[in-house]
Structures are given as structure tokens and as C-alpha cells.
Amino acid sequence: MSVIAPVALARGACAALALSACSAPEFHRETRALDQRDAGSVHVTVLAVAPWSHYVEALTPRFSLTADEAVGRVIRDTRQSIESRTSGVSLGVSATEKPGTYGAPTGPDALRTSNFAAVPDRLEGPDAMMEIWTANSLYQEVQILNRVLRDAVIPTGFRPYLVRLQISLQPRRRHQPYDAYTTLSFFAPETEAAGAAAAAVARAAPGVSLRAGSGSAAPTGGTGPVVLPLLVTDNLESSLVSRSQQDIQRIALSLLSLPGDFASKLSADLFANEIQGQVAGRDLNSLLTLARVSPNTLRVRIGAMAESTANYAMVPRNHNVTLLVMVPERSAAEVELVARTTLVDTRSGLELPDSSPERIRALLTGVGARWGLSDAFSEELEELFRLAQANDQAAFQRRLVQIADPGSEAARFPQSLWIELVGLVSGSQFTSARFELPGHGQGGGLPAALTSQTLVVLDYGWSRCETIVRDAAFPENAKLRAFLEFEDQGRRISLPADLLLPDAERQTLRLVFTSLLALNLSHAAAVPGNLSVRLVVDGDDLPPFQALYLPGSAAPPAAPAGS
């Protein structure tokens, strides 16, 4: 036994070393691409464009939150940690004479075991001052959100528009761990006036600096479109996660062999179970984030979604992005949008390379060969490709007639060739679109029907009196004031409006004044031809509106919003 025991222990040590050298396979299984065309594509579409004034009232939030309610909504526990460890060692030797009669030898029980565990008993509440500070921040943020749309930074000489985009992510395979970064830049076709202004700015501009800020004394929007991510700019997903890491090792070695009538058993049993960390909590993952890079450029991050197979992976999905785009009043009524997308590995942070020029030419050559355009030069195929991208169907057809043989597949099925060429856009880093601005560039004069109407002033007694102005199409961001005027016993009475409620979509302006019945002035206002309404637009008085006064109402309507 003294000879065999060292041999057995040596073998057990070798087995322990071999076991410790083994490593478990990775839990997550990702699929990676060679380049961006192999991974997928991002497409940008313009869904809606409208003047900002048509939406600002409808989009303005009206959250109601008191200071005490804010205290009850802050400070949440996000994680709970557990740690435990168990280990044991067993070693025994036994021998039996005549095992056929008395049976095989058996070993003793374990000689040593140890246990360790650390489990949180209870979680303490948050610090009182931290709770109050956080509640104060929440309360103030809600009040700011209720006003931020009305106080949007719109440069002088610019007209604001709401632009809604759809950004579509379309991966080519599943379980690819990439975040998509799309840079959007907005451009306006240059007019003669804008070009002269841009040249003057370029001559007077100081040296370019990477430091943020403007060197001019007065803020300016420049000579091109200005974009603000003023609306919803984030999209988060939350997942409850329970993670544990365990390390279990067990080595067992038995030997049953001795010459003669003796049988022996040498056994070594080593066991260790260690839970290094167990965490239960909530993970947040950003699916959409917007940030402004420059006055006309935004960067959109489309984050990979959390999943069980690849941990994080691109998922086909449409994202709606709504922006405030401000365009110089002298620019053309058209805006060009150019987008560039890169895919970034979620683990390494490295960008996938774009398709090489050689691969693009190979793809175009392959398309030409399939459609009977083998004799066409690569420049001619690229020209057809550009015309298809620009949706210039007439020029595409004319150029195809010049290039293709009359009996070729391309000449017989030009629409099918068009579809295949447009399909090559998928996987490219760049995409573009153009959209028109409704009403932009039209004269800023007021419609003739505005000042030719007679207004009806309804007095609801002790509450208010009001009237509605039709055909009220005012310039964007126009500053309006209104006055109710009449003569009373030789005095000129001019009452300013308490509320002005414009509706740009319906082109109406609702004016609310103090009740004349409450002021005991209804008798003077009721005199025919004595009552008028004066409207001031950006400091300029419009011709006064003749008004008819109707006192009293049995069932006054509800008070207007904001009163």
C-alpha cells in the first residue's frame, strides 16, 4: 500500500490539473459579418412635414405633479447581491482480507468541510436629503417640460417646421451584436440671396475652432437649415436580470487492487462550490438616442436589443424620429436630407468597414452581365445606378436605350433592371431624400379676407366675452396683440385681450376679453358702429375690425384652455 498510494495521489493531482485547465464555452453565441453590406442596412424616409405652429399647441404636455408626489416617485432599489461559498475535502484508505468473503473495502467519511454565505438581511431606506434633492429635480423637470416646446430656440429670419422621419433597420442575419449610428444632415438648395450671404459670412468668419460655441456677438442660425431634437429623443428597454457565477470542482479517485487475498481502496474526494457573485436587478438598454452634432446635423444611435442568444443583437425595426427643422425664410421651399450609417460592435466598439469600391464595381458588373449589359462601361452602369437612386425614370429610360441592345433583357424589362439597381443601395453607408416645405417662400402678406370680416363679440356675463377671427393666417412666430375699443361718454376705451388662442391649422384666432357686463360698459358697446377690434401683428396695426356686441348667454361654454 505504501507503494501504490503515492502513485494514486499523483494520478489524482494530474486529473485535478486537467480539470482546472478546462474552460466552459461562452454563454452567448453571436453572429458577425465581414462588412456592413454583409450585416444589413438602414433606410431613412420622410413621413410628414408641416409648419411648427400646427403642432406646438397639441404637442405641449400638461403634466400635473406636486412636490409631495415627487418625493414618493424617487429613489428606487435597483440591485441585490448574494455571495456564498462551500468547500469539502475527503481522503481515506481501507483494506480487507478475502474480499470474496467479507466484501470490498469501504472508506471513511469526509475529514473537513467549510461553508460561507453572505445574504443581505434587509435593505436600508435612502438618505433623507438625497430623497428631497432628487424629488426637487423631478418636480422642476416636469415644470420645464410643460413649457419647453413654447420656448423653442428659433433663430431670427427662420421658419420652423415639424419633420417626422422613419429610420428602418434591416439586418441580413440574426444575432448580430451591432449598434447602428446614423448621422443626418439637412441642406437647402442655394438661392442667389443665400449664396451672397454665405459668401459674406465666409469672408468674415474667423479661423475654425473645435471648441463649441459661436464667435459672433449675436446668435445666428447660419445660412442653412437648423435642426433641434426637441421632441422624443430616447427609447429605453428594461429587463429584470438575475446573474450568478459558480465554480464547482470535484475530483474522485479510487483504486482497488492488491496481490493475493488482500483488497485495498484508496480514495480522494475534493469538492468545492463557490458562488462568486449573485446579482438580481434591472438592466436598462438604450434603443434610440438623438444628439445634435452641429446646427444642421444630428446623430441617431439605434442600440442593439437585449436577447438571450447573443446578449445584444440588431433586430429589424422601424424607429420614428420627430424633429424641429428651421429653414431660412429666403431659401428655396425644398430641403435635402443626407444620411450616413455605420455599424459598431457592441463588445469591441469597432466599426464594420464599408463595401470597397472594388466590390461595388463587381456588383454592378454582375448586374450588367445578368441583364445583357456586359459591353457597357462601369461608368455607364454607375450612371444608371445614380438615376435609379434619384428616381429619374425618364432619364433612366433614355440612357438605357443608348446603352442596351434592343434585344437584351435590360431593354425588354427595364423596370426589373431598375429594381435590381435600387436594391444595391441596401448595405451602403449613405442614403438621401428630398422633401418640400408647405407654404415656404410664399409672400408674408395677410389674406384680404382677414380684415374685411365683421366680428361678433359674445358676452357671457361676469365671466368673459370673446370673439373669433377667421382666415387668420399669420407668419410663423408672429407676436400678436388685440384690443377691444369703443367710445363711452366721450372717452376712448381700449381693453387689451386677456387671451389670444391661435389655431394655425384651422386659421382661426380666438380672442378673450374681460366681460363688459361685469365692467358695466355693455350699453356703450351695444351702440351700432361704436365697437371695433384692433389687432397688432409684430408691432404693426391692422385695419380695425367692425364688431357686433351680443350681451348675455343662458349657457356659457366652458372656459378656454389656459384661462
HELIX and SHEET records of a PDB file:
HELIX    1   1 ILE A    4  ALA A   21  1                                  18    
HELIX    2   2 GLN A   36  ALA A   39  1                                   4    
HELIX    3   3 TRP A   52  HIS A   54  5                                   3    
HELIX    4   4 VAL A   56  LEU A   59  1                                   4    
HELIX    5   5 ALA A   67  VAL A   71  1                                   5    
HELIX    6   6 PRO A   99  TYR A  102  1                                   4    
HELIX    7   7 ALA A  128  LEU A  145  1                                  18    
HELIX    8   8 GLU A  192  ALA A  204  1                                  13    
HELIX    9   9 PRO A  357  ARG A  370  1                                  14    
HELIX   10  10 SER A  378  GLN A  389  1                                  12    
HELIX   11  11 GLN A  393  ILE A  403  1                                  11    
HELIX   12  12 GLU A  409  ARG A  412  1                                   4    
HELIX   13  13 PRO A  414  GLY A  423  1                                  10    
HELIX   14  14 ALA A  448  THR A  451  1                                   4    
HELIX   15  15 SER A  522  ALA A  525  1                                   4    
SHEET    1   A 4 GLY A  40  PRO A  51  0                                        
SHEET    2   A 4 PHE A 158  PRO A 171 -1                                        
SHEET    3   A 4 ARG A 317  PRO A 328 -1                                        
SHEET    4   A 4 VAL A 226  LEU A 228 -1                                        
SHEET    1   B 4 ARG A 112  ALA A 118  0                                        
SHEET    2   B 4 ARG A  79  GLU A  97 -1                                        
SHEET    3   B 4 PHE A 262  SER A 294 -1                                        
SHEET    4   B 4 ASP A 234  LEU A 255 -1                                        
SHEET    1   C 7 ARG A 112  ALA A 118  0                                        
SHEET    2   C 7 ARG A  79  GLU A  97 -1                                        
SHEET    3   C 7 PHE A 262  SER A 294 -1                                        
SHEET    4   C 7 THR A 297  ILE A 302 -1                                        
SHEET    5   C 7 TYR A 178  PHE A 187 -1                                        
SHEET    6   C 7 GLU A 334  ASP A 345 -1                                        
SHEET    7   C 7 PHE A 430  GLU A 436 -1                                        
SHEET    1   D 2 MET A 305  GLU A 307  0                                        
SHEET    2   D 2 ASN A 311  ALA A 313 -1                                        
SHEET    1   E 8 ARG A 491  PRO A 496  0                                        
SHEET    2   E 8 LEU A 480  ASP A 488 -1                                        
SHEET    3   E 8 SER A 532  VAL A 537 -1                                        
SHEET    4   E 8 PHE A 545  LEU A 550 -1                                        
SHEET    5   E 8 LEU A 455  ASP A 459  1                                        
SHEET    6   E 8 CYS A 465  VAL A 469 -1                                        
SHEET    7   E 8 THR A 508  PHE A 513 -1                                        
SHEET    8   E 8 LEU A 499  ASP A 503 -1                                        
SHEET    1   F 4 ARG A 491  PRO A 496  0                                        
SHEET    2   F 4 LEU A 480  ASP A 488 -1                                        
SHEET    3   F 4 SER A 532  VAL A 537 -1                                        
SHEET    4   F 4 ASP A 540  ASP A 541 -1                                        
END                                                                             
